[in-house]
Amino acid sequence: MNPGGAEMMAVNIANALAERGVNSHICATRLEGNLKLKVNTNVGYLFLNKKRVLDMKAIKKLNSYLKKNDIKLIHAHSTSYFIAFLVKLINPKIKIIWHNHYGNNLNMSFEKATILKVVSFFFQEIISVNENLHIWSCKNLNSKKNSYIPNFASLDIKVNQTKELKGVNQHRIICLANLREEKDHLNLLRAFKIVQQRHNEWTLHLVGADFNDEYSEKIKNFIKSNNLGNHVFLYGSCSDVEFILKQSTIGVLSSKSEGLPVSLLEYGLSKLPVVVTNVGDCDKVVVNNDSGLVVKPKNEFQLAEAIDFLIKNNNKRIQFGTKLNKRIINNYSKNNYINKLISIYN
C-alpha cells in the first residue's frame, strides 16, 4: 500500500463508500505502507502478507474475512484480480469487479494477457480508467459488462504534515510518481538538467516509492553523474500529499504510459500549473495551453521548454492552475464517481 495511482484509488473509493454507509473494506495483499494512514476508521482493513502467487494461507485468510464480514463483492485493482479469482474458485458466490488502471496493459506480454483473458470470464464487470483501456478490454477480455469511469482524487484526508521540502519557496517542481520505468523519471531529469542551467535557483522534488531496483539506481546515478545532488531531491513514499503540494510551484508528470494518473488530479485540486506528457487520458484532463501544457512523451527538449515557459510566466502559472482546478472539480468529482460505482455494484 505504498502510494500509487491504483493504490490511492482503492483507498479513495473505500473511504468514499464508507461515507455513503456502504459496508466498505480494504485489503492489502503483499505490503503495508503509508497509505494505511489514509484509510478511514470506519473502513474495515485486512493485511494478507501474501508471499507468493499461490499462497494458500493468504487465500484462506481472505475467504474467512469475506465470510465473517458478509462481503459479497471484491473490487480488485490491477494485478490483485488473480487472488480474487482464486478465492472465487472456493467461494463461487463472490462477485469480482476488476479495475483496469495501467496504460501499459495495452502492451502486456502474451503470457500475462492470456492469463487475464481466461480469468476475465469470472469478472462481473470491468471498470477502465480511460477510453483506450475500455476499448481494449471490450475487444480482448471476456467480461460481459465493461464500464469507463475516469478516476477522481481526494485531498480531504487529514494526516500529519511532516515532509518539509528542500529548496527555495516558490521555486519547486514536484513529480508525484513511484519510481517505475513507465513514469520515465530519466526523461524528466534530462529535461530538468536543461532547465537548471537556465534557472539555477529552481529544484526538482521526486516523491514516490523507491523499490531500490535497477531503474532506481539509474535515477540516482544520473543525479550523481550530472552533479544535480543540490537540485534534485528524492523523498520516497509520503502520505502527506496535500502538505507537499502546498509547498510546490509546478507539477510535472513525464510518463511514457498512463491510465489516468491520480497525481495529475491532485495537482489540479491544489491549483498547481502542470506540464504533462500526452499519454493515457492526460490530454483529456489538461487542455493544452489552456489549463496546462501537454508535451510529447520521451522528448526532454519539449518538456524542458514547457517547464521553462512556466518558470518565466507567473501569470500563466496562476491562470493554468485556476482553470485546471475548475476542470477537476467539474469533471472528476468524488460524488459523481461514487454514484456511478454504486450503480454498478447494485
Salt bridges, closest charged atoms under 4 A:
GLU19 OE1 - LYS334 NZ 3.23
GLU32 OE2 - LYS36 NZ 3.18
ASP55 OD2 - ARG52 NH1 3.99
ASP70 OD1 - LYS72 NZ 2.97
GLU131 OE1 - LYS284 NZ 2.65
ASP156 OD2 - LYS334 NZ 3.15
GLU181 OE2 - LYS256 NZ 4.00
ASP210 OD2 - LYS220 NZ 2.75
GLU242 OE1 - LYS158 NZ 3.85
GLU258 OE2 - LYS183 NZ 2.66
ASP281 OD1 - LYS284 NZ 3.99
ASP290 OD1 - LYS323 NZ 2.99
GLU300 OE1 - ARG190 NE 3.95
GLU305 OE2 - ARG198 NH2 2.74
ASP308 OD2 - ARG198 NH1 3.55
ASP308 OD1 - HIS199 NE2 2.59
ASP308 OD2 - LYS312 NZ 3.04
